Amino acid sequence: MISLPDAFKKFKSRMELNEREQQNASKRQKEVREHLDKAFQIDRSFLTGSYARWTKSKPLKDVDIFFVLGKDENHYREKHPDEILTAFYDTLVDVYGSSAVKKQGRSVGVDFGVVVDSDDNTDYRVVSVDAVPAFANGDDYEIPNNTTGKWMGTNPEIHAQKAVAAHQAYGNEWKGLVRMVKYWNQNSRHGEKPIKPSFLIEVMAMECLHGGWGGSHDREVQAFFATLRDRIHEDWPDPAGLGSPVSDRMDAAMVKRAQTILEQANRDIAAAIHLARQGKNGDALKAWRAFFGPKFPLS
């Protein structure tokens, strides 16, 4: 039977991107780009978001791709953001069908019909991507925001720099812990994700995971979940200082639901830690697996 520290190390390793997944993500980026190139002038496209920051959890869903539009598309900047999102949607529906394409607040999602098995494996394939229309604005970018009806500033490079700094300040364990918590967030037992968007977890971790790595995954997870419960109701601004608050998708009802689920999560963590203290290693492993999901190992 695997020890608890080794189980967490193995779990962290399972959450890391491997070469086959990166190759598939790159393939999907190029594929979607080929379709959009026929309808829009696109200067460049690149994988971004939590995927590029190495904070994406498994299975790989909603991988962000920025499509930086050229000057021929500048007329969209003077229109409601829904105009470009609808145009992206219509183009992608022609290829993938309406059942596989979804217009969202800041992007258009494409589901590739990949089956996720009972162990959350996808044969190293990306489940879905989010196509994000963008315009360059100096060193920054502007992307649609249907919530405000305006174009919103953002800078994924700044987000990435801050993630690297947080990772280094936390003994190079920060990204691994963030991936674990994001994996918990998408556990099917919750139904809808308690915390939306998943980037909010990352933003909170940038501020709350400080003081250096304590050396024990279970204790660090416990401390972070206590903070999530206590501070999920707060406003959490864009780390780049450009866009809307990252927490703006969490209305009062969603915050209340998240607090309830996070309260239970804290009880579950305490119970798992107590089992380990009693020397019940097998039961502790099962408790952590139930908590996180099937990628947490039992052996």
N, C-alpha and C positions, 0 to 999 in steps of 0.2 A: 504494500500500500504506500502510495506517495505521501510525503510529509506535506503539511500545510504550506510552509514557505516555498517548497518546490512546486506545489500545485499552482500557487500564484505566479511563479516565474514561468511555468508552462502556459498558463492562461494568458499572461502578457505576451508571450511569444506567438500564441495563436492569433492574437489581435493584430499582429504586425503585417504590413503589406509584403507580399512576396513577388518574385519576378513575374510569375505567370499572371497574377492579378494586375500588375502594372502594365503588362503587355496587352491584356484584354481591355483595360481602361483606355489605353492609347488608341487601340483599334476602334473602340466605340467613339472616341472623340473625333477621329478622322472620318468615320462613317457619317456621323451627324453633320459634321462640317461639309462634307461633299453634298449633302442634300440642301443645306442652307445656302451654300455658295451659288446654287442655281437661282435663288430668289433674292439674295441680298449681296451687297458688296461687303465682304468681311476681310478686314486687313490681317487679322490673326486670331487664333483661338488657342486656349491653353487650359489645362486642368488646374483647378484652383480649390479654394475652400479647405475643409478639413482633410480632404484627400491629399492635397499638396502639402499641408502642414503635418502630415502623418499623425493626425488625431482622429481619423475615420475609424469607426468600429465595423465589425463584420456582422452579417454579410454586407457587401458593398452596395448600398442603396443611395440614390440621390447624389451621385457624384457630380460636383459642380464643374461646368465647363463655361468659361467666359468666351463670348464671341464678340470681338471688338469690331464694331461696324465702321466702315469707311465714310468719307465725306459725302458720297452720293446718298447716304441714308440720314444726313443731318436734319432733314425735314421732320423726322420722328421726334427730335428733341423739343420741337415746338408744340407737340401734340401730347394728349393724355398718354401716360405710359401703357395703358391698355391697348393702344393702337399697335405698338410693336409686339407686345405679347400675343395679341390675336393673330398678327401676321406670321409670327414664328409658329404658333399653334396650327394655323391652317396649312402651312408648308409641311410640317411634320406629320400631320394627320394624313395628308396625301400619300405618305410613305408607310407609316406604321399603323394607321387606322385610329379611329376615335377612341376605341377602348384602351389603347396603349398610350395615349397622349393626354396630358392634363395641364390646363393653364393654371398657374399659381400666381401668388402676389408679386413675385419678383423674377419668375422664371417659367419655363415650360418643361414639364417632366415627361420623360420618355421611358416606358417600361418595356424591357426586352423579352418578357415572358420566361425569364429564368426561374426554374423551380428551386426553392430553398428546402433542403431535406430536414429531417427531424433533428439533426445535429448542427443546423445553421450553416451547412456547406452548400456551395453553388458550383462545384467543380471549377473553382478559381475564376468564375465569371462575374461581371458587374451586373447587378439586377436592374438598375435604372440610373439615368443621368438627369440632371437639371440643366437645361440650356439657358444661359443667362445672357440676354442682349446687353451690350455695354458700349459706351463711348469713352475714348480717352479724353482726359481733362488734365493736361499737364502730366504730372507724375501720378495723378489719381485717375479714377474712373467714375462714371455715372451709370447707374443701373435703374431699371424701372422700380417703382414702389406704388403698387395699386392701392395700398392702404391710405396713403396720403394724396394720391393722384399726381405725384410729382416725380421727377428724376432725383435719385438719391446718390450722394457721393459715397465712395468706398475706396479702399486701397488694400487689396489682399496681400501686397508685399509687406505693409506695416503689420498686418495681422500675423503673418509668418514670422517676422522679426521678433514680435512680442512673444510668440509661442516658443521660439528658440531660446530667448532670454529666460523665460519661465522654466523651461526644461533644464537649462544649465544651472539655474539657481536652486533647483530642487533635486540635485544629485542625479540628473539625467533620468529621473523616474516620472517626471511630470506627464509626458505624452502617454506613457503606458497607463497611468492611473486615469487619465482623462478618457482613454479608449475604453477602459473597464466600465466607467460610470456611464458612458454613452451606450455601451452594450446593455447595461441594466435598464437604461431608459427605454430601449426598444424591445424589452422582454414582452412577449405576446400576452403574458398574464395581466399586464396593465390595460390591455386594449389599446386605446390611444396613448401616445407618448405623454407621460406626465409633464415633461419639460420641453417646451417648444420655443424656438428651434433648438436643435441639439447644440448649436453654437453657443447658446446661453450657458450651457455647462462649462464650456471652454472659457468663456469670458469670466465667469465666476471663479473658475480655477486660477486664472491669471492673478486675481487679487487675493484669493483665500488660501491657496497652497503656497505658503511662504515659510521662511525660517529653516529651510533645509529639510532633506529627506530624513525621516525618523527611523528608517531601517526595517519597518514591519508593514507589509501591505494591508493586513487586516485592520491595524490601528489607524493607518493613514486613511483608509476607506471610511472607517467609522467617524473620524474627525471631519472629513469633507462632507459626508452625508448629514451630519449634525448642522453644519454651516448651510448647506443647501436648504434644509428644512427651515432654519431660522431666518434666512435672507432671501428666499425665493420671491418674496413680495416686493423687494426693492427694485428701483429702476437701475438698469445696467446699461451704460452708454456704449456706443461703438468704440472699440479700442483705438481705431484710427482717428476718432474725433470728427468724423465726416457725416456719417449716416444717422438714421433714426436709432433710438435705443434698441439694443438687441432684444430687450425684454418686452417690446411693444406688442408682441403677439399674445402675451399672457394677460388676458382680461381677468376681472375679479373672480369669476367662476372657475377659470382654469387655475388660477393661483390657489384657490381654496382646495380644489381637487388635488393639486400637486402637493400641498402641505399635508393632506390626509395620507397620500401614498408615501410621502417621505417620512412621515411619523411612523408608519408601519415598517418602512425600510430600516429605520433606526432600531426598532425593536427586533427585527430579523437579524440585523448585524450583531446586536448584543447577545442574542441567543446563540448564534454561531460561534462567537468568541467564547461564550461560557462553556459550550460543548468541548472546545479545544482545551480550555483550562481544566476540565474534568478528565482529560486524557482520552476522550471519545473522538479520536481522530477521524474515523470513518464517518461518524454522524456529522462531524463538523464539515467534512468535505461535501457531504450530501446537502447540508444546509446552505453552503456557499453556492453549490451548483443550482439549487432551487432559486436562490436569490438572483444570481447573475443570468443563468441560462446554460444550455447544453455545452457551450465551449469551455466552461470551467471543468477541469479534469478531475476524475475520481481515481485515476491511476497513472 
